[in-house]
């Protein structure tokens, strides 16, 4: 049974930092991609950062490159998203998502939300000016 549980959202002033956590169960022993998406009101859900259990270079969207860092320091499928220099445009509901990585991790290069089969409930991030 897949289950993704996010934590760490909240409110912060522009320029501040937050850390999100995602605990993914059901993927033990399976090569996987675990990523972070966000959706602001009236906008489509977009990929923010995607991590590959193979240790390949993570994917980052252009809007967060250099400010956000995705990591999975332990072998227990817990993934972190460190968000620095947050801006008001980063305000959104943030979701953790997971899927199998496929051969050679190829599926992790597919960053579209519909390619991910498991989703968490989301955690709100609000950045005030």
C-alpha positions in Angstrom: 0.0 0.0 0.0 1.6 3.3 -1.1 1.3 6.2 1.3 3.0 9.6 1.2 2.9 11.9 4.2 4.1 15.5 3.9 5.0 17.8 6.7 6.8 21.1 7.2 4.6 23.7 5.4 3.7 27.0 7.0 4.0 30.7 6.6 7.2 32.7 6.2 8.3 36.2 5.1 9.8 36.7 1.7 13.5 35.7 1.8 12.9 33.1 4.5 13.3 29.4 4.4 11.3 26.2 5.0 11.9 22.5 4.9 9.3 20.1 3.7 9.5 16.4 4.4 7.8 13.5 2.6 7.7 10.0 4.1 7.0 7.5 1.3 6.0 4.0 2.2 5.4 1.1 -0.2 8.5 1.7 -2.3 11.0 -0.2 -0.1 13.4 -2.1 -2.4 12.0 -0.5 -5.5 13.9 2.0 -7.6 11.7 5.0 -7.5 11.3 8.7 -8.3 9.9 10.9 -5.5 9.2 14.5 -6.3 7.6 17.7 -5.2 4.9 19.5 -7.1 3.0 22.7 -6.3 -0.3 24.1 -7.3 -1.3 27.7 -6.7 -5.0 28.8 -7.0 -6.0 29.0 -10.6 -2.8 27.4 -11.9 -1.9 23.9 -13.0 0.1 21.6 -10.8 3.8 21.9 -11.7 6.9 19.9 -10.9 9.3 21.6 -8.6 12.0 19.0 -7.9 12.3 15.3 -8.5 14.7 12.9 -6.9 15.8 9.6 -8.2 16.7 6.7 -5.9 19.6 5.9 -8.2 21.3 9.1 -7.0 21.2 10.8 -10.3 21.2 14.6 -10.5 17.7 15.8 -9.4 15.4 17.7 -11.7 14.5 21.3 -10.7 12.2 23.7 -12.4 13.7 26.9 -13.7 11.7 28.9 -11.1 13.4 27.2 -8.1 16.8 26.3 -9.5 19.4 27.6 -7.1 17.0 28.2 -4.3 15.5 24.8 -3.6 17.3 21.6 -2.8 15.8 18.1 -2.8 17.6 15.4 -0.9 17.1 11.9 0.5 19.9 11.4 2.9 18.7 8.0 4.3 17.7 4.7 2.6 14.2 4.9 3.9 12.5 6.8 1.1 12.1 10.0 3.1 12.7 13.0 0.9 13.3 16.6 1.9 12.8 19.8 0.1 14.8 22.7 1.5 13.4 26.0 0.2 15.5 29.1 0.6 15.0 32.7 -0.4 11.3 32.1 -0.7 9.3 34.6 -2.7 5.6 35.4 -2.8 5.3 33.5 -6.1 6.3 30.3 -4.2 3.0 30.4 -2.3 1.1 27.2 -3.2 0.0 23.9 -1.9 3.0 21.6 -2.2 2.5 17.9 -2.9 4.8 14.9 -2.7 4.4 12.3 -5.4 6.1 9.0 -6.2 6.4 6.4 -9.0 8.6 3.5 -10.0 11.8 4.6 -11.7 11.7 2.1 -14.5 14.7 0.7 -16.3 17.8 2.9 -15.6 15.6 5.4 -13.9 14.2 6.6 -17.2 10.7 7.3 -15.8 12.1 10.0 -13.5 12.8 12.2 -16.6 9.0 12.4 -17.1 8.1 15.3 -14.9 4.5 15.6 -15.8 2.1 15.3 -12.8 0.0 12.7 -14.6 3.0 10.3 -14.8 3.0 10.0 -11.0 0.7 7.4 -9.5 1.0 8.1 -5.8 0.3 11.4 -4.1 0.3 12.9 -0.6 -2.4 15.1 0.8 -0.4 18.3 0.4 1.0 20.9 2.7 0.4 24.7 2.4 3.3 27.1 1.9 2.5 30.8 2.2 5.1 33.5 1.6 4.2 37.0 2.7 5.8 40.1 1.2 
